[in-house]
Amino acid sequence: MLPNPQQRSEVVSQLAVAALGAGVVTTIAVAQGQNPLTALGITLFSAVAAVMVGQIV
């Protein structure tokens, strides 16, 4: 079952907003000395998890 174009653009929009929110926290973590690759992985995971929860609810 493929999502229609409107649903697809909504998911992309949700992913962008979630990534921006997680990116703020990631920037602070990197500034305090966290490995940037670890921070990027956490940001990606957080963004995907937020979109998944948003699709279920």
N, CA and C atoms as an extended XYZ file, in Angstrom:
171
Properties=species:S:1:pos:R:3:atomname:S:1:resname:S:1:resid:I:1 pbc="F F F"
N         0.846       -1.171        0.000 N   MET     1
C         0.000        0.000        0.000 CA  MET     1
C         0.896        1.240        0.000 C   MET     1
N         0.925        1.955       -1.081 N   LEU     2
C         1.771        3.138       -1.223 CA  LEU     2
C         1.018        4.385       -0.781 C   LEU     2
N         1.716        5.284       -0.095 N   PRO     3
C         1.053        6.531        0.313 CA  PRO     3
C         0.818        7.428       -0.892 C   PRO     3
N        -0.273        8.194       -0.841 N   ASN     4
C        -0.512        9.129       -1.941 CA  ASN     4
C         0.429       10.329       -1.799 C   ASN     4
N         0.553       11.143       -2.831 N   PRO     5
C         1.514       12.267       -2.789 CA  PRO     5
C         1.292       13.224       -1.620 C   PRO     5
N         0.032       13.445       -1.236 N   GLN     6
C        -0.233       14.349       -0.118 CA  GLN     6
C         0.306       13.756        1.181 C   GLN     6
N         0.100       12.469        1.405 N   GLN     7
C         0.619       11.820        2.607 CA  GLN     7
C         2.140       11.835        2.596 C   GLN     7
N         2.733       11.620        1.429 N   ARG     8
C         4.190       11.610        1.313 CA  ARG     8
C         4.770       12.975        1.671 C   ARG     8
N         4.154       14.053        1.200 N   SER     9
C         4.664       15.384        1.514 CA  SER     9
C         4.469       15.699        2.996 C   SER     9
N         3.409       15.166        3.595 N   GLU    10
C         3.190       15.363        5.029 CA  GLU    10
C         4.281       14.661        5.835 C   GLU    10
N         4.663       13.462        5.423 N   VAL    11
C         5.719       12.729        6.111 CA  VAL    11
C         7.050       13.466        5.972 C   VAL    11
N         7.333       13.972        4.796 N   VAL    12
C         8.573       14.724        4.579 CA  VAL    12
C         8.584       15.977        5.451 C   VAL    12
N         7.455       16.657        5.551 N   SER    13
C         7.350       17.842        6.386 CA  SER    13
C         7.560       17.489        7.858 C   SER    13
N         6.941       16.407        8.312 N   GLN    14
C         7.120       15.966        9.696 CA  GLN    14
C         8.579       15.606        9.965 C   GLN    14
N         9.209       14.946        9.035 N   LEU    15
C        10.612       14.557        9.191 CA  LEU    15
C        11.513       15.789        9.282 C   LEU    15
N        11.229       16.788        8.463 N   ALA    16
C        12.035       18.016        8.491 CA  ALA    16
C        11.898       18.742        9.823 C   ALA    16
N        10.679       18.849       10.321 N   VAL    17
C        10.454       19.532       11.595 CA  VAL    17
C        11.106       18.762       12.735 C   VAL    17
N        10.957       17.440       12.725 N   ALA    18
C        11.559       16.617       13.779 CA  ALA    18
C        13.079       16.700       13.738 C   ALA    18
N        13.656       16.690       12.551 N   ALA    19
C        15.111       16.775       12.423 CA  ALA    19
C        15.625       18.138       12.892 C   ALA    19
N        14.886       19.201       12.606 N   LEU    20
C        15.293       20.528       13.079 CA  LEU    20
C        15.272       20.596       14.603 C   LEU    20
N        14.229       20.046       15.203 N   GLY    21
C        14.136       20.038       16.659 CA  GLY    21
C        15.247       19.229       17.294 C   GLY    21
N        15.496       18.054       16.756 N   ALA    22
C        16.565       17.209       17.288 CA  ALA    22
C        17.929       17.827       16.993 C   ALA    22
N        18.040       18.527       15.895 N   GLY    23
C        19.309       19.154       15.523 CA  GLY    23
C        19.746       20.232       16.501 C   GLY    23
N        18.797       20.927       17.097 N   VAL    24
C        19.131       21.948       18.092 CA  VAL    24
C        19.815       21.300       19.287 C   VAL    24
N        19.228       20.219       19.778 N   VAL    25
C        19.813       19.508       20.914 CA  VAL    25
C        21.161       18.906       20.526 C   VAL    25
N        21.267       18.403       19.311 N   THR    26
C        22.519       17.824       18.832 CA  THR    26
C        23.625       18.876       18.792 C   THR    26
N        23.296       20.069       18.353 N   THR    27
C        24.277       21.144       18.295 CA  THR    27
C        24.833       21.455       19.685 C   THR    27
N        23.951       21.480       20.662 N   ILE    28
C        24.387       21.730       22.039 CA  ILE    28
C        25.280       20.596       22.521 C   ILE    28
N        24.910       19.356       22.217 N   ALA    29
C        25.708       18.202       22.647 CA  ALA    29
C        27.097       18.224       22.013 C   ALA    29
N        27.181       18.547       20.739 N   VAL    30
C        28.480       18.611       20.058 CA  VAL    30
C        29.317       19.747       20.646 C   VAL    30
N        28.671       20.862       20.960 N   ALA    31
C        29.400       21.984       21.559 CA  ALA    31
C        29.996       21.615       22.915 C   ALA    31
N        29.367       20.650       23.585 N   GLN    32
C        29.867       20.214       24.884 CA  GLN    32
C        30.826       19.039       24.775 C   GLN    32
N        31.160       18.630       23.552 N   GLY    33
C        32.202       17.631       23.366 CA  GLY    33
C        31.761       16.266       22.889 C   GLY    33
N        30.497       16.070       22.570 N   GLN    34
C        30.050       14.768       22.075 CA  GLN    34
C        30.562       14.553       20.647 C   GLN    34
N        30.828       13.298       20.310 N   ASN    35
C        31.264       12.941       18.968 CA  ASN    35
C        30.184       13.358       17.960 C   ASN    35
N        30.536       14.106       16.913 N   PRO    36
C        29.535       14.558       15.938 CA  PRO    36
C        28.807       13.412       15.233 C   PRO    36
N        29.490       12.308       14.956 N   LEU    37
C        28.812       11.183       14.300 CA  LEU    37
C        27.781       10.543       15.218 C   LEU    37
N        28.107       10.429       16.485 N   THR    38
C        27.139        9.906       17.455 CA  THR    38
C        25.941       10.837       17.547 C   THR    38
N        26.200       12.120       17.603 N   ALA    39
C        25.124       13.110       17.689 CA  ALA    39
C        24.243       13.061       16.438 C   ALA    39
N        24.857       12.908       15.277 N   LEU    40
C        24.090       12.823       14.039 CA  LEU    40
C        23.209       11.571       14.020 C   LEU    40
N        23.749       10.462       14.507 N   GLY    41
C        22.961        9.223       14.590 CA  GLY    41
C        21.772        9.378       15.519 C   GLY    41
N        21.983       10.034       16.647 N   ILE    42
C        20.893       10.265       17.590 CA  ILE    42
C        19.837       11.172       16.964 C   ILE    42
N        20.272       12.191       16.235 N   THR    43
C        19.333       13.093       15.563 CA  THR    43
C        18.493       12.340       14.538 C   THR    43
N        19.141       11.532       13.735 N   LEU    44
C        18.422       10.768       12.717 CA  LEU    44
C        17.419        9.818       13.358 C   LEU    44
N        17.850        9.094       14.393 N   PHE    45
C        16.957        8.168       15.076 CA  PHE    45
C        15.768        8.916       15.681 C   PHE    45
N        16.032       10.047       16.315 N   SER    46
C        14.965       10.821       16.949 CA  SER    46
C        13.950       11.329       15.929 C   SER    46
N        14.441       11.783       14.806 N   ALA    47
C        13.551       12.302       13.769 CA  ALA    47
C        12.659       11.192       13.206 C   ALA    47
N        13.261       10.045       12.919 N   VAL    48
C        12.492        8.925       12.371 CA  VAL    48
C        11.475        8.428       13.404 C   VAL    48
N        11.892        8.316       14.660 N   ALA    49
C        10.990        7.866       15.718 CA  ALA    49
C         9.807        8.840       15.878 C   ALA    49
N        10.079       10.140       15.810 N   ALA    50
C         9.010       11.129       15.935 CA  ALA    50
C         8.000       11.005       14.805 C   ALA    50
N         8.476       10.785       13.600 N   VAL    51
C         7.567       10.627       12.462 CA  VAL    51
C         6.755        9.346       12.596 C   VAL    51
N         7.391        8.280       13.038 N   MET    52
C         6.664        7.010       13.215 CA  MET    52
C         5.564        7.156       14.251 C   MET    52
N         5.869        7.796       15.359 N   VAL    53
C         4.856        8.004       16.392 CA  VAL    53
C         3.751        8.914       15.854 C   VAL    53
N         4.112        9.929       15.107 N   GLY    54
C         3.122       10.822       14.522 CA  GLY    54
C         2.194       10.127       13.549 C   GLY    54
N         2.688        9.129       12.852 N   GLN    55
C         1.854        8.391       11.900 CA  GLN    55
C         0.896        7.443       12.624 C   GLN    55
N         1.313        6.943       13.770 N   ILE    56
C         0.461        5.999       14.517 CA  ILE    56
C        -0.661        6.745       15.229 C   ILE    56
N        -0.327        7.888       15.789 N   VAL    57
C        -1.308        8.650       16.591 CA  VAL    57
C        -2.196        9.452       15.731 C   VAL    57
